[in-house]
């Protein structure tokens, strides 16, 4: 499947993100004190996603699966399932170039929507945008580490990564 064709399949999902992501992040930032990391986690076959975020003492994004805080909004589930079901020719149960291409497209859709968020979402809760580290990964499966490292680098500035994760964050 060509990149342009795959990207078109994400149109409805992207619209749902555009409509709901700011409210979701505002909810997380208003409800919690000193969140540092916010992750978007999907399954190994991309059937939906949820949001996880750290609490005090949970400072390792590689251990996001141990975090106790999370939300499962509807707009991150069915619209993503719909994209998967329209993605003919991709076997989501095995690693492949096509499955990785799907993962990269999903990361790019999130990256674009994160970049479009108004600064007021962050400042209203007492944050600066670059104080937070955003990432995306799988809860288990073929591309957990690859999605996490790729998304950290695409979602965040180099300065935010340096401050939030340090030089050796990939070596964990």
Secondary structure in CASP SS format (residue, H / E / C, confidence):
PFRMAT SS
TARGET T0000
AUTHOR 0000-0000-0000
METHOD secondary structure of the structure
MODEL  1
X C 1.00
X C 1.00
X H 1.00
X H 1.00
X H 1.00
X H 1.00
X H 1.00
X H 1.00
X H 1.00
X C 1.00
X H 1.00
X H 1.00
X H 1.00
X H 1.00
X H 1.00
X H 1.00
X H 1.00
X H 1.00
X H 1.00
X H 1.00
X H 1.00
X H 1.00
X H 1.00
X H 1.00
X H 1.00
X H 1.00
X H 1.00
X H 1.00
X H 1.00
X H 1.00
X H 1.00
X C 1.00
X C 1.00
X C 1.00
X C 1.00
X C 1.00
X E 1.00
X E 1.00
X E 1.00
X E 1.00
X E 1.00
X E 1.00
X C 1.00
X C 1.00
X C 1.00
X C 1.00
X C 1.00
X C 1.00
X E 1.00
X E 1.00
X E 1.00
X E 1.00
X E 1.00
X C 1.00
X C 1.00
X C 1.00
X C 1.00
X C 1.00
X C 1.00
X C 1.00
X H 1.00
X H 1.00
X H 1.00
X H 1.00
X H 1.00
X H 1.00
X C 1.00
X C 1.00
X E 1.00
X E 1.00
X E 1.00
X C 1.00
X C 1.00
X H 1.00
X H 1.00
X H 1.00
X C 1.00
X H 1.00
X H 1.00
X H 1.00
X H 1.00
X H 1.00
X H 1.00
X H 1.00
X H 1.00
X H 1.00
X C 1.00
X C 1.00
X C 1.00
X C 1.00
X C 1.00
X C 1.00
X C 1.00
X C 1.00
X C 1.00
X C 1.00
X H 1.00
X H 1.00
X H 1.00
X H 1.00
X H 1.00
X H 1.00
X H 1.00
X H 1.00
X H 1.00
X H 1.00
X H 1.00
X H 1.00
X H 1.00
X H 1.00
X H 1.00
X H 1.00
X H 1.00
X H 1.00
X H 1.00
X H 1.00
X C 1.00
X C 1.00
X C 1.00
X H 1.00
X H 1.00
X H 1.00
X H 1.00
X C 1.00
X C 1.00
X C 1.00
X C 1.00
X C 1.00
X H 1.00
X H 1.00
X H 1.00
X C 1.00
X E 1.00
X E 1.00
X E 1.00
X E 1.00
X E 1.00
X E 1.00
X C 1.00
X C 1.00
X C 1.00
X C 1.00
X C 1.00
X H 1.00
X H 1.00
X H 1.00
X H 1.00
X H 1.00
X H 1.00
X H 1.00
X H 1.00
X H 1.00
X H 1.00
X H 1.00
X H 1.00
X C 1.00
X C 1.00
X H 1.00
X H 1.00
X H 1.00
X H 1.00
X H 1.00
X H 1.00
X H 1.00
X H 1.00
X C 1.00
X C 1.00
X C 1.00
X H 1.00
X H 1.00
X H 1.00
X C 1.00
END
